[in-house]
Every structure is written in structure tokens, then in C-alpha cells.
């Protein structure tokens, strides 16, 4: 509150403002009207709206529109493969000045320290990062995660002010069935916003999920599902992620009467998408282009999420709120040409360059890669005792379970097929699009290696590997032969985590992600370029998928049907248990 | 959270609900639509909405409408002259199941104990009483109040969960000018709702007021004022009080785009108004009758105040919210015929009768009246040492300052008139409508007696007296002669507080208000009848005012212009200082 005497003096017009934006057309998200007025800024906050303010700096907006900075209501920053600073450098110039972040990925690697990393790495950025405490870490006990978050951890993060609420409660069956441990986590965040995640949950089950105190959902994929969730009191977060696009389908349900309960979110976007397509700015333009009233659309990207998450300091142009603003010329197609964060112009903002070397640096000493970790210290581990790793699969029978990966689906098929055998072993057989998949535990030194087979990735030779693998983020590799798989996987551990493509002994492409095996602090455009190189290398090896790394990252996620591979073995998700590779 | 396993079992349909409301038309305040669906209730909460629920009790609504219980966004319960229970008995049957209460009056009498009395006396009622911490106790140091509330007191009330936020910050000049003590009170409630009160504040001053973090205002009397406050981000609480009616004037500003930021409140209503006209139910019907869309109007009385005050447990029909519901037949004129509070039918609810005797009981021993105080113990004092009270005014000059009371106005005129003199004293002169007024300090034994003259009350003879006198609630009496004034005032102290009318030695009517000198726990219909008797007696003595007690209750309020009387003397409010009675 120490800022108030000066802020109020500026508001009264008794003290010069730091900045006055003159002659703009203000989008007033409270009234739904457009006001011709000036905006006075002091110490990063809005002091006043109206005529007669003088400031140290004046900017003449000459009739351009001024709206609140945009809010992404739900995002996993880690999907950008970048630190919060690098993520911000992609979205802030596009007008996104607040994100509600669920650091679910890094929490699975590093537990509470991962959550605190996201919070501390976001301090001082021109992006308000509202951190939610991940609710489902680990997802199950069938896989080995690096970190865990208990109800006690959640209470601690809350009491220390690290988190605002509870991140998406993905274990919706546990909520609906009143699982005690899950309800304890909800209780730990009582009175705070609690995000939901309940794909295709309707009827009585939806009532139970909502009755537990869940406040939002972003998993609706049909208009009927979205309408029912809205009616049961869940805020509808319309998602447009890289791998899950719901915007066009859900736009038709928006009415003037229900739009106050609707927000936009990106959930997961790749660095390339963030740079080339955008973020909430992209959703805003698309919604308007498809017929949503521009002011209603802007409210869905500003005031609505601010209300949903109780963020009274952002989401509107009003006294006391942060001077997070966007300026644009075309109300039918808002393209921010000026962006202000706490009153500073940030349309060209880039983070201070990291001091260390770029992707070129490499070492066979795993510890040397720790220099790419942040000053917060290493987050999690990426250590594998390669002497104990053996990818061979003795053929104990003729029939094997095979993960059937289908394009653009996280759900897999559970296939039972003849094995291809050689010298008493079950082997990969690219002629049948039958590849081997291994999940190598990398967090705790258990030596666990899960082995299986997969169809649908399409490599003709070589292998891909990576540590970005939902949710536990062990080291996963898929390949046509063991040598390539080991080469790709070893390349990843050499980088202390990341993604790699190999053929035989040769590493063809790599992207180091030394921060928890998930993120890097290199510039996001370099990350996007390196990622494109990875995709090109995989394509050269025969994969027809637009993104085999994205596909791979979900093949170890033991909570999505039907057959997945964890470090402890093959998981039949319908039965929710580990099953034998040989059927 | 212990309720959740059973609530969720009912929601899933695995356990019988306590109650199922079948065949109703549900007003869905989230979607703005009307749903034909059933509502299942468990342990006072809504478990589920939809078909297929079975319960221990079923009620067939046969197509009637079901809406959330109504919310009064701002009310001083003390203005009903009744305890929360008796207030509830008037408003709950009308469908008001939640009130946001600012116990400003009792706090001026009893400090934090007054706030806690309202909270504890509200526990277990079929009315959710959300208590706000009064922000301006005492209003100034020119009057002697019984209680004070410091920033430290506010923090304590907050930390112990007694209060939700900060009550209307009436000292708007102090806020705007960044007065440190006032900002400290706001700081004590940071992150909580903070109610405003800023009549006629506009422009730069309004920006400053809003910049301090004020969230609401209920003092708008013109459409322009209301529109500007909405635009600056203040929730607009439209008020329809007994003595301040703004509804008809402000209804025209409501649009579908701004209505989400608008709520209804009653502020102050007399017992008679509550019984005969109603509460928020009355505002709802009137708003609809004047053209507001019924569902928008219902939202203004339910979801909007719930959002404004962060009350996620009321304000909508949704799983997990309290089963506070109203049932009515005509959407164009909602008259609740069933009311549910936490799932219990309360349309006929009355409090358990108080054990002690009614108004007939009387005693000359002031302490004997303490039996009407609650088990919380005496709230404040109503003790006057009559031996030291002398109402005579030696005539030190020929010209006196006179409070000019004008009908339906809290603002008075500051008149300078010739004194009527007799035997060296300045005296009342009913022939000139010149009455004497005295403010007798009753809280702290200071012996202070403020004396003055007033026009506009119109008594031809006799006197009125009372301890309900904003804001400090000292004992005020207005009369045509000292004997009547003393008789009326003594009658009040004999009752341990209340209202009385006397002529000569004879007490003509009385209403004991032994709880802090403000409230009684007698049935509200008895209170309304006794109040009507008081008005009739005053009318018989010549007062043409519809309510001379209401008028008197504002004559000692030293913060409203122009001339008022405090126990320390006559206050020139424009100069904000005590001035001599003789000009």
C-alpha cells in the first residue's frame, strides 16, 4: 500500500503522471462501451481515466483503441520448451500480459522446487504469471516421477504465497468418487480457484465433479458438453492448443447472456506456434472474425479470466489496476502495435541474453551440462546408468501387445499382434511399421526400463528420444533398432535432457532442454528452429507424422487409454494395471 | 470438506437426496437460460441438477420457477431496530437468504464487540449474514462514540474470520487525500472486498477513490453519476432505502452489457417497510415491472452480488452451493411462495420467541433493563447522570445558530436567527417552529451535553427522544420545553435505550431498544406497531413530518452539512469544527 499516496496524488491531478496515453478509444470492459478518454499511469498502475491529466511522457494514440492486456486463462508454460522469460518474449509483444500457469510438467520432475522455479523465474518479467499448484503429481504410481506434490506441499505453497489456486484436477474419477487423498488436495486450496479437467464428463458425474468445488474446465470438445458445463457453474475455458483445437467448434455457443462465464486459453502451444500463430491474440482475432462481438471477445480475454481467478489487479483499464495495455487500430482484427506492461512499453521486449553458450556446446560429462541450469540449482536429474540398460526383448511367446498410435489422438489402440522374432528376440520391424519403444527411468536411479512395441510412428530407420514425456517425463525412445535408440537416448542424457534424433551411432539433430529435461533458456526462435530441425530429421528417417515428438510425448502417459508404456511396464489403462508385453 | 463424500454420493445418484425439487423451471444465472430440470439437495447444499434423482422427500413444482435465494448487497441490519433473527423473520419469507451487512451502528456503540454480536447473533439463522467490518468508527472526534475500530481491530476481526471485507468507507475525502489512518484500514483488508460510499464524487476525485482499491458504491443518485462509477470499475449497488430511493432513477442505465456489474441493496429500511413493502424482492419486482429483463434482474439480486463479494457458496443453483432457493409462479412478478434456506423450507420461518417479557415490562432501575440484553452481555451503555444534566441555555447574545431541517434531506441549513428569550434564557418557541435539541453523551460518562435549536420538526408541544442517532448514537432529544425533553430522555434511559415521546411529565409512547440502544429482540411486527405508535404520538404533538424520529436520527450526524449538533457542541460541517451557538 506504500504506493498509494503517490498514485492518489496523480489520480487527483496534483502530481505529474509517469505516462499519459492521450486520444485513445478505451475499451471499457465493465460497461461494454468505448470511451474517448486519456489514461494516466503512475508507478506501473493506472491512476486515472479522463481528461486533464499531465504526465512526464505523453503518447498520442490518435484514435487507436486501447484495451486491457490479454490473459491466457490456462497454460502449461513448459510446452513452449522455454523458460518463462523466453515464453514471455513470444507472447508479450502480442499483447498477452497475464497467464494463469499450471507448472504441472516441471512439478512432475522436481516437485515443489519445480513450482517455485516457475514462480521465481517469472518474477520481474513483463508478464504476470499466476501460478497454480499442480494437483496430480504424480499421475499414478504405475510410473516413476521425479517429484511429488502432497496436500501438505500444496498447503505450504499456498501459505507462502507461491500459488494462487489448484491446477487442473485431472484425476476426475477420483474426485467424482470422493477419493480421500484427492479431496484433501482440494481442501488444501479451499476458498481459492480450483481448475478442472473433465473431458466428456456429463450428467450425474458432472454434478459430482462440480460439487467438489471445481470452478473451471477447458476440456470441452462439443457444444453440448460445453453448454452443460457452463450450466453447472463451471467457467468455460475455450482451448486452442497446438494439439487440441476447440475454438471453432465452441464459438457458436457464446451468447451475450453467457459470455461472462467464458474465457480463452492455450493450454499447450509449441514454440513454433507461439511465434508464427500467436497466443490469446490469435484466439481473439479468430473469435471476432467468426462473428463474436469484439468487445465481448475482448472481455473473454481480459475481465472474465480476471474475475474467474479473482485477479482484481489486471483485466481492465481502471484506477488501481496494473497498466497492462494493448493498443491497436482495427477493432475487427486487433493486432497490438503497442503493448504496455506495468506502464512500460514492451512490444519489442526480449529477455537479457543468457550468459552461457548456446546449443553448440556439448559434453560427454553429464555434470558439465548443469551450467545450463538456472541459478536456482539443478531441477530434477537426468541420469541413466547405461551399463544396466538393455533394450533386448527375449521372445517369450509369439504374440505381443502393441500400442496403436493414431494421428492427432492421445488415445491409443491396444493391439495384439504376432511378434517379429530374430535370434530368440522380439524385434522392431519397420516393414510392418512395428517400432520398439522404451521408457527409461531417469529421476531416481531405479534402473527401471519399460519395453514395448508401437505402430503409427512410421520411422523406417533410426530413432527419436526425449525427456519431455507426459506426465513423469522419463526418457522415452522409439526406434527401428536398438543401436539407434541407445544413441538417441544417450544424446539426450548428455544434454542433461532434451530431444534427439539418431541413426545408428550418429546423432542427426538435438535440442538440449537442460532445465528439468523440459526447458531451455535459449531464445525461443532458436528453440523453434532447432525443433524444426528435429522434425526434419525424423521425417528423413521416414516418419510421416507432422510431429512424432509430440506423439511420443503422450505414449508414456499412463492415464489416457488404451495401452501406454511406463517405466514399470506396459499399462492397460482400461484395467488400470500393468500387463505383460506378451499376450 | 467432511460433507463431500455424502454430497458427491448424492450427486452421483448413489445415495438418496434429502430433497428433490421436481418439475421446476430453473433460472440458470450462469447461462441466462431457463432449464426444465430437477434439483437434488443434500445436507443443505445442492448436489445435482438434472433428471433421475431420488430423495427422501420430493416436492413437485409443477412448472413453477426456481431461482437462487436473493442477496441484499448492502444493508445495516440495525435500521430494522431488530436483532438479526427478527430482521430475518421479515426478509427470509420474502426470499432474501443472504445479506451483506455492515454493522456500523452497533460498532459505534460497542466497537468490535458490536461487530461480533451481529456475527454471533446471525449464526444458525436461515439467512446468511456476510459481515463487513465498519470502516469509519467513530466518524470524527467531534462526537463521543461508545466504540472505536482501529486498523488493528479490523485485522483482528479479519484474522478470526468474523468479517469478509471492509464496510463502506464513508470518509471519502480522507481516502482521496491519502489520509494515512484511513489507508491503513484499507490495507488491513487488502485482497478482500472493500465497500465504498462516495456521493457525488466524480472525475479526478473518483479516480483517486477507486485507485485506493474501493470496489463498490451505493450512493449514486443520478444516472450520470452511476454510469461514471460503473466505468471506473466500481460495482454499482442500486439502493432503495426507506429514506433514499434511487431505483427508478437508475434503472434506465442498465444494459445487457453492463448489468453484470450491478446489484441491488436496501441500505436502511424501517421495520414497517420491511414488513409492508419488502426487501430485495420488492426491488426485483419493481425493476422487472419497469422493463428490466427478468433474468437480468434476478442476476442482479443473486449471481452479481455473489461475484462482487466473492461468495462462491450462494447466488446460483449449482452443485456445491447452498440450497438457498425461491419458488414463484410469475416471472414478470416474482412473489416467492416457497423459500428454502440450506434446503429447509423457511417461507413461514419465525425465530424462537424470546423468553423475557415484552414491551410492557418497565422499571425505574436502569440495570433491570439489562435482562433484555443478549447472552453476549451488555453492548455499550445507556447511562446518564441526570443530576448533572441541565438543558437551560443562558442567552449570551440575541442571535443564535439554528439547524434548518428540511423534509427528506439529510443535509441541513445553517440559519442565523434572533433568539426567543425568557428570564435571561434562550428558549424554544413553537410559534416560530423553533425547538430545542440536546445531544446527551450516554456511552462514557463524560457528562457532555450539546445544546442547540432546530427548525423543521414541527412539534407544537412535548418532546421526542432516542438513542438511535447516527453515527455515535448518543441520546438525542428535541422538544418544545425542557420538562418534556427530560421526561422523554429519561424514559429512554429507563429502557436502557430506545425511542420515546413525552409531553410534560407524561410519557406518551415508547419503544425499548435495549441491545446497544439500537435493537430489540421483540418480534418485528410488534416493533413496527410500537414505532407506528411513536409516530402517531409525535403527530398528535404537532409534527407534520412523516417520520420525525428518522429526521432526528440524522441531526446529530456531524459529517453531513451544514449545521449539526454533537455532544461536544454545534458543528459547522463545512468548516468541520465546533462553533458557538450564539452568532
Interface residues (C-beta under 8 A of the other chain):
Chain A: X1 X4 X5 X7 X8 X9 X11 X12 X13 X28 X30 X31 X32 X33 X35 X40 X45 X46 X47 X48 X49 X50 X52 X175 X176 X177 X178 X183 X184 X186 X187 X190 X203 X204 X205 X207 X208 X210 X211 X212 X213 X215 X227 X230 X231 X232 X233 X255 X256 X257 X258 X260 X261 X295 X307 X310 X312 X316 X318 X319 X320 X321
Chain B: X1 X4 X5 X7 X8 X9 X11 X12 X13 X28 X30 X31 X32 X33 X35 X40 X45 X46 X47 X48 X49 X50 X52 X175 X176 X177 X178 X183 X184 X186 X187 X190 X203 X204 X205 X207 X208 X210 X211 X212 X213 X215 X227 X230 X231 X232 X233 X255 X256 X257 X258 X260 X261 X295 X307 X310 X312 X316 X318 X319 X320 X321
